[in-house]
Amino acid sequence: MTDIIRPTDAIAELRKEIERHNHLYYLEAKPEISDYDFDKLLEKLIALERQYPDLITPDSPSQRVGGTITRVFPSVQHREPMLSLSNTYSRGELEEFYNRVRKLLILEGVHEQEMVAELKFDGVAVSLLYRKGLLVRGATRGDGLQGDDITANIKTIPTIPLRLPDFGSLFAESEENEIEIRGEVFMRKEDFEQLNDSRPEEDRFANPRNATAGTLKLQDSAEVARRKMCFVAYYLKDSGAEAPTQLQRLRQLEKLGFYTGGHYRLCRELDDISKFIEEWNEKRWKLPYETDGVVLKLNNVRLWEKLGATAKSPRWAIAYKYPAQQAKTVLHAVVFQVGRLGSITPVAELEPVFLAGSTVSRSTLHNFDEIERLGVMLHDRVIIEKSGEVIPKVLSVVLDERPSNAEAVQVPAVCPECGTPLERPENEVSYYCPNEDNCPAQIRGRMLHFASRDAMDIKTLGKALVDQLVDIGLVKDVGDLYFLQEPQLERLERMGRKSAQNLVRALEESREKSYERLLYALGIRHVGRATARELASAYPSFDALSQASEEELATVPDIGPVVARSICDFFSKSSAPAFIEKLKKAGLPLSASEPKEQVNSNFEGLSVLFTGGLDRYDRPTASELVLQRGGRVVSSVSKKTGLVVAGHEPGSKLDKAIKLGVRVVSEDEFEAML
């Protein structure tokens, strides 16, 4: 007789198996099954739990897939202030810190100075609160005293246990049955690259930290789950008796199922610290995540309170940050890439050089004004650096070593893709290929932009497939995508029946996207997400928009004559009527749906400009928060601009805003205004 497996047993076994594979993948980097097989296990668990909803528990792996939509992140008070560490790039300052701690310890009658050296993860600090072993809250650092409750997003991170094992025996003396864990949420290099590859070039994140900060504040936890973030724990505090040393606490965190990085070391002398720093300056590039320094903490936790803290930082810890690595190499040639809007970008081809963990052989030169500013010539020796230790850039030219065969970089006369003579619009820094309809590079670029996450979100339409579709002439514009048949797709390289079905299904699902997303996806020059939203509001159908004059369009808030002209140019092309008819036949959303309910009116009538990098939001998320509160997002500063939000490295737009007397706020002030 066949044994009957009870639902409780089947669910318990599936949960155990899924968590085991999570542990192997994220903590040990030794996966035993593919992502596809893992997803199938999770789908099986979710299906069983739907069948037996009484068996769903808060710590089930199914709770990590997200789906909660959070309109507002409420503020929560930290049990103890979350202080930020003092940073230094100087070995001399590091030695001063070490000697300062030694003097403070001697005053306390302590003559041993054990320090724990830990790798500094380049992520976002969060606090986790567990009650009776169950995760009940996850919060951002915020201003150190209070942060935002992001529990729904935190629960999607596989390296954060939803329930702590053996909680009762480990914390028997904890009267409140609560413990707090602190650490950093971060993104592995591989996951960061996959995320960036799925986004249009103009919306890509500069580094994994920015991507993590933006992801944690997304309102859709299902999207957070798809971005695959990790958590490293470095702080443990309970309300009873805790381990007396930092070393013991780290080991206790590991017993609770947390990832600690594992690369920490007890240092008894300053020389031990120096050796650790030197060792990891080279080894860190082989790690699967970004680390930008070393954190030093006094090992004796009971002395932390006695040493105290300044207004912002503890006196018992410091972060030593590695200086950005630079290298000298030779610029052999400059090649020219063509963007989706026809802009020509010069790219330096370099003598391959090992820098910050990888071999660099190319670097963008941005535009021809940048080439002139650098004074760079072919065959020059140049200094390069990785911006944020991710993106290589040319910093300067070594003029003393300029060779006799150095040649000026010539602006190309024709498009490198289609041979059309280039044009340079008045008051612009870039050259453009005007052959919009027939330049293969522009067609490919528009396809990828159209399929990107913030546009029509066609997940299975990647670069390799777009290249094939364009090269063999199956598609000439984005409308052609919707008339592709499975047999046509099955014959393509690296495509089979399943892949063809997936693409057709993804295209079908994209028909359900909004009208304003379609306006953005079409890639009309100067029409970003915020502008698309304004246009959708002012002209709730594609037909109405296509018939609007330049003068009418220019009256739409924050559109202006340049954008108005660009929109009219788009609709006045000879190919436009046939293209619009194709979009209609494809069943795409050519009119607006009911307007979304506004969150509040805190930005009503306010034109907001963002400049510089934000720590807690990516630019699209921050823009969406303004739009949901009645505001508008603009891309240039004028007297009509109501507010400028300045992040780090804000650039010339901040200078112009100050000159014009526009109100400027920090990210913290912006967040308070929300």
Secondary structure per residue as TSV (DSSP state, phi and psi in degrees):
chain	resnum	aa	ss	phi	psi
A	1	M	-	360.0	133.3
A	2	T	-	-72.7	133.4
A	3	D	-	-66.1	136.4
A	4	I	-	-93.1	121.8
A	5	I	-	-88.0	121.3
A	6	R	-	-71.3	147.9
A	7	P	H	-55.6	-39.5
A	8	T	H	-60.8	-41.4
A	9	D	H	-69.3	-42.7
A	10	A	H	-62.7	-43.4
A	11	I	H	-66.0	-44.1
A	12	A	H	-61.3	-41.4
A	13	E	H	-67.2	-41.3
A	14	L	H	-63.3	-44.4
A	15	R	H	-59.7	-44.0
A	16	K	H	-62.2	-43.3
A	17	E	H	-66.4	-42.4
A	18	I	H	-64.2	-44.4
A	19	E	H	-66.2	-32.9
A	20	R	H	-64.1	-43.2
A	21	H	H	-69.8	-34.3
A	22	N	H	-59.5	-44.9
A	23	H	I	-63.0	-44.3
A	24	L	I	-63.8	-39.5
A	25	Y	I	-75.2	-49.3
A	26	Y	I	-90.8	-36.2
A	27	L	I	-95.8	-32.6
A	28	E	S	-109.6	-9.0
A	29	A	S	53.5	38.3
A	30	K	-	-130.8	64.1
A	31	P	-	-63.8	142.0
A	32	E	S	-103.1	-18.7
A	33	I	S	-131.1	163.6
A	34	S	-	-76.9	165.2
A	35	D	H	-59.0	-37.9
A	36	Y	H	-62.2	-46.8
A	37	D	H	-65.6	-36.4
A	38	F	H	-63.8	-44.4
A	39	D	H	-60.6	-36.0
A	40	K	H	-65.7	-40.4
A	41	L	H	-60.6	-43.6
A	42	L	H	-66.4	-41.2
A	43	E	H	-61.9	-38.4
A	44	K	H	-64.2	-41.7
A	45	L	H	-64.3	-46.1
A	46	I	H	-61.0	-40.9
A	47	A	H	-63.1	-42.2
A	48	L	H	-64.5	-42.0
A	49	E	H	-67.7	-32.4
A	50	R	H	-66.8	-34.4
A	51	Q	H	-72.2	-32.9
A	52	Y	S	-127.4	72.1
A	53	P	G	-60.9	-23.3
A	54	D	G	-66.7	-17.8
A	55	L	G	-92.8	-1.7
A	56	I	-	-71.3	133.0
A	57	T	-	-123.9	156.5
A	58	P	T	-62.7	-21.3
A	59	D	T	-101.4	13.1
A	60	S	S	-71.3	142.4
A	61	P	G	-57.7	-21.5
A	62	S	G	-64.5	-22.6
A	63	Q	G	-76.1	-5.8
A	64	R	G	-86.5	-11.2
A	65	V	S	-78.2	-11.7
A	66	G	-	75.3	-167.3
A	67	G	-	132.0	-17.3
A	68	T	-	-72.3	135.5
A	69	I	B	-105.1	117.2
A	70	T	-	-107.5	110.9
A	71	R	S	-77.6	-34.7
A	72	V	-	-134.7	136.8
A	73	F	-	-98.9	103.8
A	74	P	-	-66.2	150.0
A	75	S	E	-78.8	142.8
A	76	V	E	-130.5	146.8
A	77	Q	E	-85.8	132.6
A	78	H	-	-75.5	142.5
A	79	R	S	-62.5	-38.2
A	80	E	S	-133.6	148.5
A	81	P	-	-55.3	139.0
A	82	M	-	-94.3	92.1
A	83	L	-	-80.1	150.9
A	84	S	-	-95.6	150.5
A	85	L	-	-80.1	147.8
A	86	S	-	-67.9	138.9
A	87	N	E	-107.7	147.9
A	88	T	E	-146.4	145.8
A	89	Y	-	-105.3	0.3
A	90	S	-	-107.2	129.6
A	91	R	H	-65.4	-32.4
A	92	G	H	-63.2	-44.0
A	93	E	H	-66.5	-33.4
A	94	L	H	-64.1	-42.5
A	95	E	H	-65.1	-39.1
A	96	E	H	-61.1	-42.3
A	97	F	H	-59.7	-46.7
A	98	Y	H	-59.6	-45.1
A	99	N	H	-69.9	-33.7
A	100	R	H	-65.1	-42.6
A	101	V	H	-63.8	-39.8
A	102	R	H	-59.7	-43.6
A	103	K	H	-63.7	-41.8
A	104	L	H	-64.0	-38.0
A	105	L	H	-67.7	-39.2
A	106	I	H	-62.7	-38.4
A	107	L	H	-61.7	-27.6
A	108	E	T	-90.0	3.0
A	109	G	T	80.2	19.1
A	110	V	-	-109.4	129.7
A	111	H	-	-113.9	-2.8
A	112	E	-	-100.2	139.5
A	113	Q	-	-131.4	71.6
A	114	E	-	-80.1	131.5
A	115	M	E	-120.1	146.5
A	116	V	E	-104.4	124.7
A	117	A	E	-98.4	125.6
A	118	E	E	-127.0	149.9
A	119	L	E	-69.5	140.8
A	120	K	E	-92.0	112.0
A	121	F	E	-78.5	136.7
A	122	D	-	-90.7	80.1
A	123	G	S	-138.0	-152.8
A	124	V	E	-121.8	126.5
A	125	A	E	-72.9	133.9
A	126	V	E	-138.5	161.2
A	127	S	E	-118.8	135.8
A	128	L	E	-116.7	134.5
A	129	L	E	-115.8	125.2
A	130	Y	E	-112.8	133.7
A	131	R	E	-121.6	121.1
A	132	K	T	53.0	36.3
A	133	G	T	86.3	-7.2
A	134	L	E	-102.7	134.2
A	135	L	E	-65.7	119.8
A	136	V	E	-116.1	-16.8
A	137	R	E	-158.7	140.1
A	138	G	E	-127.8	133.1
A	139	A	E	-138.1	150.3
A	140	T	E	-76.8	165.7
A	141	R	-	-66.1	-39.6
A	142	G	T	62.5	-130.9
A	143	D	T	-91.2	9.3
A	144	G	S	97.9	-33.4
A	145	L	S	-94.0	-37.4
A	146	Q	E	-143.4	149.0
A	147	G	E	-133.9	-170.8
A	148	D	E	-97.4	139.5
A	149	D	B	-77.5	109.7
A	150	I	-	-120.6	36.0
A	151	T	H	-54.9	-45.1
A	152	A	H	-58.9	-38.8
A	153	N	H	-74.8	-38.2
A	154	I	H	-61.0	-37.4
A	155	K	T	-65.9	-16.3
A	156	T	T	-80.7	-9.0
A	157	I	-	-86.6	116.7
A	158	P	T	-62.6	-26.5
A	159	T	T	-88.1	8.6
A	160	I	S	-105.7	110.9
A	161	P	-	-61.1	134.6
A	162	L	S	-79.8	-24.8
A	163	R	B	-139.9	138.1
A	164	L	-	-86.4	134.0
A	165	P	T	-73.9	144.8
A	166	D	T	52.9	38.4
A	167	F	H	-60.7	-42.8
A	168	G	H	-59.5	-45.1
A	169	S	H	-74.8	-33.1
A	170	L	H	-72.1	-31.7
A	171	F	T	-127.5	45.9
A	172	A	T	-61.6	-29.3
A	173	E	T	-88.7	1.3
A	174	S	-	-80.0	107.7
A	175	E	T	-65.1	-39.3
A	176	E	T	-88.2	-3.4
A	177	N	-	55.8	33.2
A	178	E	E	-124.7	139.9
A	179	I	E	-135.1	154.8
A	180	E	E	-118.1	133.9
A	181	I	E	-117.4	134.8
A	182	R	E	-122.3	151.8
A	183	G	E	-176.7	-162.1
A	184	E	E	-120.9	132.7
A	185	V	E	-87.9	133.0
A	186	F	E	-144.1	172.3
A	187	M	-	-124.2	130.9
A	188	R	-	-68.0	153.7
A	189	K	H	-55.5	-45.3
A	190	E	H	-62.3	-44.0
A	191	D	H	-68.6	-36.0
A	192	F	H	-63.0	-44.2
A	193	E	H	-64.0	-40.0
A	194	Q	H	-64.4	-40.5
A	195	L	H	-63.1	-47.1
A	196	N	H	-64.4	-37.4
A	197	D	H	-64.0	-24.6
A	198	S	T	-86.8	-2.2
A	199	R	S	-112.1	151.3
A	200	P	-	-62.9	153.9
A	201	E	G	-54.9	-38.8
A	202	E	G	-73.8	-14.5
A	203	D	G	-108.5	12.0
A	204	R	-	-76.5	148.3
A	205	F	-	-78.9	146.8
A	206	A	S	-73.1	-32.5
A	207	N	S	-159.2	166.6
A	208	P	H	-60.5	-32.3
A	209	R	H	-64.8	-45.1
A	210	N	H	-61.0	-40.1
A	211	A	H	-63.5	-41.3
A	212	T	H	-65.6	-46.2
A	213	A	H	-60.4	-43.1
A	214	G	H	-67.4	-39.0
A	215	T	H	-66.4	-40.0
A	216	L	H	-62.6	-23.5
A	217	K	T	-103.5	12.5
A	218	L	-	-68.2	147.7
A	219	Q	S	-82.8	-20.8
A	220	D	B	-101.9	108.4
A	221	S	H	-68.4	-22.3
A	222	A	H	-65.7	-37.8
A	223	E	H	-67.9	-37.4
A	224	V	H	-59.7	-44.8
A	225	A	H	-60.7	-37.2
A	226	R	H	-67.5	-20.9
A	227	R	T	-87.4	-1.6
A	228	K	-	53.0	72.6
A	229	M	-	-97.4	165.2
A	230	C	E	-127.3	168.9
A	231	F	E	-136.7	134.1
A	232	V	E	-117.3	129.6
A	233	A	E	-97.4	139.6
A	234	Y	E	-138.8	2.0
A	235	Y	E	-143.5	134.4
A	236	L	E	-134.3	127.6
A	237	K	E	-142.5	126.4
A	238	D	E	-121.7	178.3
A	239	S	S	-93.5	3.6
A	240	G	S	-115.1	-137.6
A	241	A	-	-88.7	128.7
A	242	E	-	-117.5	170.3
A	243	A	-	-58.5	136.9
A	244	P	S	-77.6	-12.4
A	245	T	B	-126.2	154.9
A	246	Q	H	-64.5	-37.1
A	247	L	H	-60.2	-44.4
A	248	Q	H	-66.6	-35.7
A	249	R	H	-65.6	-41.5
A	250	L	H	-61.5	-41.3
A	251	R	H	-68.5	-34.4
A	252	Q	H	-66.9	-38.7
A	253	L	H	-60.3	-39.5
A	254	E	H	-64.8	-38.2
A	255	K	H	-64.1	-29.4
A	256	L	T	-80.9	-2.1
A	257	G	T	97.0	11.6
A	258	F	-	-91.1	149.8
A	259	Y	-	-84.5	129.4
A	260	T	-	-115.8	1.3
A	261	G	-	90.7	-36.2
A	262	G	S	77.3	-14.2
A	263	H	-	-99.4	53.2
A	264	Y	-	-109.3	160.7
A	265	R	E	-150.5	141.9
A	266	L	E	-82.0	125.9
A	267	C	E	-118.3	124.6
A	268	R	S	-99.8	-14.4
A	269	E	S	-136.7	161.6
A	270	L	H	-60.5	-33.4
A	271	D	H	-63.6	-36.4
A	272	D	H	-63.1	-39.4
A	273	I	H	-64.8	-44.5
A	274	S	H	-60.4	-40.8
A	275	K	H	-64.8	-40.2
A	276	F	H	-63.2	-44.0
A	277	I	H	-62.6	-45.7
A	278	E	H	-64.6	-42.8
A	279	E	H	-59.9	-45.2
A	280	W	H	-85.2	-11.1
A	281	N	H	-61.3	-31.7
A	282	E	H	-95.5	-43.9
A	283	K	H	-70.0	-23.3
A	284	R	G	-63.3	-25.4
A	285	W	G	-69.8	-17.9
A	286	K	G	-89.0	-5.9
A	287	L	S	-74.0	153.2
A	288	P	S	-80.5	5.0
A	289	Y	S	-138.3	166.3
A	290	E	-	-83.6	132.1
A	291	T	E	-132.9	130.4
A	292	D	E	-113.3	14.5
A	293	G	E	172.3	-165.1
A	294	V	E	-130.1	134.9
A	295	V	E	-102.7	132.7
A	296	L	E	-112.9	129.2
A	297	K	E	-131.8	141.7
A	298	L	E	-62.0	130.2
A	299	N	S	-69.1	-37.1
A	300	N	B	-76.6	101.1
A	301	V	G	-64.4	-31.4
A	302	R	G	-67.1	-15.8
A	303	L	G	-91.5	-8.2
A	304	W	H	-59.0	-47.0
A	305	E	H	-65.5	-37.0
A	306	K	H	-67.0	-38.2
A	307	L	H	-74.8	-28.8
A	308	G	-	73.0	-159.4
A	309	A	B	-151.0	159.7
A	310	T	-	-81.7	-170.5
A	311	A	S	-62.4	-27.9
A	312	K	S	-119.3	-26.0
A	313	S	S	-135.5	146.2
A	314	P	B	-71.1	150.6
A	315	R	T	-85.9	-8.5
A	316	W	T	-100.0	6.5
A	317	A	E	-147.8	157.0
A	318	I	E	-153.8	155.2
A	319	A	E	-113.9	121.1
A	320	Y	E	-94.6	122.0
A	321	K	E	-104.8	133.2
A	322	Y	-	-68.9	135.2
A	323	P	-	-63.2	149.7
A	324	A	-	-59.7	133.5
A	325	Q	-	-80.4	140.4
A	326	Q	E	-125.6	159.5
A	327	A	E	-148.2	153.6
A	328	K	E	-103.4	135.0
A	329	T	E	-151.0	-176.7
A	330	V	E	-112.6	134.3
A	331	L	E	-88.8	106.5
A	332	H	E	-82.2	-38.9
A	333	A	E	-157.7	165.7
A	334	V	E	-125.0	123.8
A	335	V	E	-108.6	164.6
A	336	F	E	-123.9	122.5
A	337	Q	E	-98.6	148.0
A	338	V	E	-110.0	122.5
A	339	G	-	-83.4	175.8
A	340	R	T	-66.2	-22.5
A	341	L	T	-100.8	11.1
A	342	G	-	88.9	-1.4
A	343	S	B	-69.1	142.0
A	344	I	E	-99.7	120.4
A	345	T	E	-110.6	120.6
A	346	P	E	-75.5	135.5
A	347	V	E	-125.2	128.2
A	348	A	E	-80.6	130.6
A	349	E	E	-99.4	119.1
A	350	L	E	-110.3	156.3
A	351	E	E	-61.5	121.3
A	352	P	E	-53.5	132.8
A	353	V	E	-141.5	140.5
A	354	F	E	-81.3	124.4
A	355	L	E	-147.0	126.1
A	356	A	T	50.1	47.0
A	357	G	T	91.2	-2.5
A	358	S	E	-149.6	162.4
A	359	T	E	-87.2	124.2
A	360	V	E	-103.8	127.6
A	361	S	E	-129.4	-5.2
A	362	R	E	-141.2	152.8
A	363	S	E	-154.9	136.4
A	364	T	E	-69.9	144.7
A	365	L	-	-109.4	7.6
A	366	H	-	68.5	-69.0
A	367	N	S	-160.2	178.0
A	368	F	H	-75.3	-23.4
A	369	D	H	-66.1	-36.2
A	370	E	H	-67.7	-39.1
A	371	I	H	-59.9	-42.4
A	372	E	H	-66.6	-40.5
A	373	R	H	-63.6	-41.9
A	374	L	H	-73.2	-26.4
A	375	G	T	69.9	27.8
A	376	V	-	-82.2	143.4
A	377	M	-	-130.0	160.4
A	378	L	B	-60.3	139.5
A	379	H	T	77.4	2.4
A	380	D	-	-66.0	152.3
A	381	R	E	-89.1	127.7
A	382	V	E	-126.4	156.0
A	383	I	E	-99.5	126.4
A	384	I	E	-117.7	156.9
A	385	E	E	-144.9	152.1
A	386	K	E	-93.0	116.0
A	387	S	E	-70.8	119.3
A	388	G	T	64.9	19.1
A	389	E	T	57.0	29.4
A	390	V	T	-128.8	-54.7
A	391	I	E	-102.2	119.5
A	392	P	E	-73.3	142.6
A	393	K	E	-144.1	151.5
A	394	V	E	-82.6	121.2
A	395	L	E	-88.1	-45.3
A	396	S	E	-163.3	170.0
A	397	V	E	-106.1	138.1
A	398	V	-	-86.3	87.7
A	399	L	G	-62.9	-33.0
A	400	D	G	-63.8	-19.7
A	401	E	G	-111.8	19.0
A	402	R	-	-63.5	126.2
A	403	P	-	-78.3	163.4
A	404	S	T	-69.5	-21.3
A	405	N	T	-95.4	15.9
A	406	A	-	-61.3	137.6
A	407	E	B	-128.3	146.9
A	408	A	-	-68.0	146.5
A	409	V	-	-78.5	120.7
A	410	Q	-	-91.2	135.0
A	411	V	-	-70.1	128.2
A	412	P	-	-66.0	147.4
A	413	A	S	-85.6	-30.3
A	414	V	B	-128.6	162.3
A	415	C	-	-64.7	129.1
A	416	P	T	-68.1	-14.1
A	417	E	T	-95.3	-40.4
A	418	C	T	-126.6	-4.8
A	419	G	-	79.4	8.3
A	420	T	-	-75.7	136.8
A	421	P	B	-56.8	137.3
A	422	L	-	-83.2	156.8
A	423	E	B	-128.3	151.7
A	424	R	-	-125.6	106.2
A	425	P	-	-60.8	150.8
A	426	E	T	-59.4	138.6
A	427	N	T	66.2	20.4
A	428	E	-	-119.8	153.4
A	429	V	S	-91.4	-16.8
A	430	S	-	-101.9	152.7
A	431	Y	-	-94.0	152.0
A	432	Y	B	-132.3	148.8
A	433	C	-	-92.6	120.1
A	434	P	-	-81.5	-3.2
A	435	N	-	-82.3	63.3
A	436	E	T	-59.6	-42.3
A	437	D	T	-79.9	-23.0
A	438	N	T	-123.2	-0.5
A	439	C	-	-78.6	117.1
A	440	P	H	-56.4	-38.5
A	441	A	H	-64.1	-40.8
A	442	Q	H	-68.9	-39.1
A	443	I	H	-62.2	-46.0
A	444	R	H	-61.4	-44.3
A	445	G	H	-61.7	-41.4
A	446	R	H	-66.6	-36.9
A	447	M	H	-61.7	-46.9
A	448	L	H	-67.1	-38.2
A	449	H	H	-64.4	-43.7
A	450	F	H	-59.4	-38.7
A	451	A	H	-85.3	-6.0
A	452	S	S	-66.5	164.1
A	453	R	T	-57.8	-43.6
A	454	D	T	-81.6	-8.0
A	455	A	T	-99.9	-111.3
A	456	M	T	-92.0	-4.7
A	457	D	-	53.6	55.1
A	458	I	-	-93.9	90.4
A	459	K	T	-61.3	-32.8
A	460	T	T	-88.6	0.4
A	461	L	-	-97.4	89.0
A	462	G	-	-100.7	-177.8
A	463	K	H	-61.1	-45.8
A	464	A	H	-61.0	-40.4
A	465	L	H	-71.1	-41.2
A	466	V	H	-60.4	-43.6
A	467	D	H	-56.3	-44.8
A	468	Q	H	-64.0	-47.7
A	469	L	H	-59.4	-40.4
A	470	V	H	-75.8	-44.1
A	471	D	H	-62.7	-36.0
A	472	I	T	-94.4	2.5
A	473	G	T	80.4	17.7
A	474	L	S	-71.0	-29.9
A	475	V	-	-133.9	140.8
A	476	K	S	-120.1	-14.4
A	477	D	S	-153.3	172.3
A	478	V	G	-65.8	-25.5
A	479	G	G	-63.2	-32.5
A	480	D	G	-62.9	-25.0
A	481	L	G	-56.6	-36.9
A	482	Y	G	-79.6	-0.9
A	483	F	G	-114.4	10.0
A	484	L	-	-71.0	142.0
A	485	Q	-	-109.9	151.1
A	486	E	H	-55.8	-44.2
A	487	P	H	-58.9	-37.2
A	488	Q	H	-62.0	-43.1
A	489	L	H	-72.0	-35.8
A	490	E	H	-61.2	-27.8
A	491	R	T	-80.5	-9.0
A	492	L	S	-74.8	157.9
A	493	E	T	-62.9	136.3
A	494	R	T	60.1	25.2
A	495	M	-	-120.7	142.2
A	496	G	-	-134.1	-169.8
A	497	R	H	-60.0	-44.9
A	498	K	H	-63.3	-46.0
A	499	S	H	-63.1	-40.1
A	500	A	H	-64.0	-43.1
A	501	Q	H	-62.1	-41.1
A	502	N	H	-62.8	-41.3
A	503	L	H	-66.9	-45.0
A	504	V	H	-60.9	-40.1
A	505	R	H	-65.5	-42.1
A	506	A	H	-64.0	-38.5
A	507	L	H	-65.5	-39.7
A	508	E	H	-62.4	-43.5
A	509	E	H	-65.7	-32.2
A	510	S	H	-67.4	-20.3
A	511	R	T	-64.6	-17.9
A	512	E	T	-87.1	-3.0
A	513	K	S	-70.1	166.1
A	514	S	-	-78.9	161.5
A	515	Y	H	-60.0	-43.3
A	516	E	H	-66.9	-32.0
A	517	R	H	-68.5	-36.7
A	518	L	H	-63.7	-42.0
A	519	L	H	-59.0	-40.9
A	520	Y	H	-68.9	-40.8
A	521	A	H	-65.5	-27.8
A	522	L	T	-67.0	-14.7
A	523	G	T	72.6	30.2
A	524	I	-	-64.2	132.4
A	525	R	T	-56.6	134.3
A	526	H	T	74.7	0.7
A	527	V	-	-100.1	95.2
A	528	G	-	-89.2	-168.4
A	529	R	H	-64.2	-43.4
A	530	A	H	-66.2	-42.4
A	531	T	H	-64.4	-39.6
A	532	A	H	-60.4	-37.3
A	533	R	H	-67.4	-41.7
A	534	E	H	-62.6	-42.4
A	535	L	H	-65.4	-41.3
A	536	A	H	-63.6	-33.2
A	537	S	H	-73.3	-42.1
A	538	A	H	-78.0	-33.7
A	539	Y	S	-129.9	88.2
A	540	P	-	-72.3	8.7
A	541	S	B	-142.3	153.7
A	542	F	H	-65.0	-36.5
A	543	D	H	-62.7	-43.8
A	544	A	H	-64.2	-40.5
A	545	L	H	-65.6	-40.2
A	546	S	H	-67.5	-22.4
A	547	Q	T	-96.7	-4.0
A	548	A	-	-72.3	142.1
A	549	S	-	-85.4	166.5
A	550	E	H	-57.5	-43.4
A	551	E	H	-63.1	-42.0
A	552	E	H	-66.2	-44.4
A	553	L	H	-62.3	-38.1
A	554	A	H	-66.3	-15.9
A	555	T	T	-84.7	-11.5
A	556	V	S	-68.5	134.0
A	557	P	T	-49.8	128.0
A	558	D	T	64.8	17.2
A	559	I	T	-85.0	-61.0
A	560	G	H	78.6	168.1
A	561	P	H	-66.3	-34.6
A	562	V	H	-67.1	-47.2
A	563	V	H	-67.1	-41.4
A	564	A	H	-58.2	-43.7
A	565	R	H	-64.3	-40.1
A	566	S	H	-63.0	-40.7
A	567	I	H	-66.4	-44.6
A	568	C	H	-63.5	-38.4
A	569	D	H	-60.8	-39.8
A	570	F	H	-60.1	-44.6
A	571	F	H	-83.2	-16.3
A	572	S	H	-89.4	-5.6
A	573	K	S	-63.7	149.8
A	574	S	T	-63.5	-27.1
A	575	S	T	-84.2	-7.4
A	576	A	H	-61.5	-47.9
A	577	P	H	-57.3	-44.0
A	578	A	H	-66.5	-37.8
A	579	F	H	-65.2	-45.2
A	580	I	H	-62.9	-40.4
A	581	E	H	-62.8	-36.7
A	582	K	H	-65.1	-41.4
A	583	L	H	-63.2	-38.5
A	584	K	H	-64.9	-46.1
A	585	K	H	-63.9	-29.7
A	586	A	T	-74.2	-11.1
A	587	G	T	76.7	28.6
A	588	L	-	-80.7	157.1
A	589	P	-	-74.1	95.1
A	590	L	-	-99.9	16.5
A	591	S	B	-150.1	158.5
A	592	A	-	-80.2	147.5
A	593	S	-	-89.7	-172.2
A	594	E	S	-61.5	138.2
A	595	P	-	-63.6	145.5
A	596	K	-	-72.8	150.7
A	597	E	-	-69.2	134.7
A	598	Q	-	-76.2	138.5
A	599	V	S	-66.3	-53.1
A	600	N	-	-159.2	-177.9
A	601	S	S	-111.6	27.6
A	602	N	T	-64.4	-22.1
A	603	F	T	-116.8	17.7
A	604	E	T	-53.1	124.3
A	605	G	T	73.3	7.8
A	606	L	-	-100.5	130.2
A	607	S	E	-93.2	121.1
A	608	V	E	-115.8	135.1
A	609	L	E	-120.6	135.4
A	610	F	E	-104.3	135.0
A	611	T	E	-139.4	138.1
A	612	G	S	85.1	173.3
A	613	G	B	-85.9	138.1
A	614	L	-	-100.5	147.3
A	615	D	S	-84.9	-35.4
A	616	R	S	-102.6	-9.9
A	617	Y	-	-137.7	148.7
A	618	D	-	-85.0	165.8
A	619	R	H	-61.2	-44.2
A	620	P	H	-60.7	-38.8
A	621	T	H	-66.6	-45.3
A	622	A	H	-61.5	-40.6
A	623	S	H	-62.9	-42.8
A	624	E	H	-62.3	-37.9
A	625	L	H	-62.5	-37.6
A	626	V	H	-68.3	-45.4
A	627	L	H	-62.4	-37.4
A	628	Q	T	-68.1	-14.3
A	629	R	T	-111.8	21.3
A	630	G	T	88.6	1.2
A	631	G	-	-91.0	177.7
A	632	R	E	-124.8	151.9
A	633	V	E	-113.2	127.6
A	634	V	-	-118.3	163.2
A	635	S	S	-111.6	-4.6
A	636	S	S	-138.4	152.1
A	637	V	-	-88.3	134.0
A	638	S	-	-146.7	178.3
A	639	K	T	-63.3	-22.4
A	640	K	T	-82.0	-12.2
A	641	T	-	-65.3	129.9
A	642	G	-	-90.8	-26.3
A	643	L	E	-157.4	137.6
A	644	V	E	-118.2	125.1
A	645	V	E	-99.1	113.9
A	646	A	E	-102.9	118.9
A	647	G	-	-94.6	-156.9
A	648	H	B	-81.2	146.6
A	649	E	S	53.0	61.4
A	650	P	-	-72.9	-26.9
A	651	G	-	82.9	-164.7
A	652	S	H	-70.7	-22.9
A	653	K	H	-63.5	-32.9
A	654	L	H	-66.5	-43.8
A	655	D	H	-59.1	-42.8
A	656	K	H	-66.3	-39.6
A	657	A	H	-62.0	-43.4
A	658	I	H	-64.0	-41.6
A	659	K	H	-62.3	-37.2
A	660	L	H	-86.1	-3.9
A	661	G	T	77.3	21.6
A	662	V	-	-75.2	141.7
A	663	R	-	-66.2	131.5
A	664	V	E	-118.9	132.5
A	665	V	E	-128.6	158.4
A	666	S	-	-84.7	174.5
A	667	E	H	-62.8	-38.9
A	668	D	H	-62.0	-43.4
A	669	E	H	-66.6	-39.0
A	670	F	H	-60.4	-44.7
A	671	E	H	-62.3	-39.2
A	672	A	H	-64.2	-35.7
A	673	M	H	-67.5	-23.8
A	674	L	-	-63.9	360.0
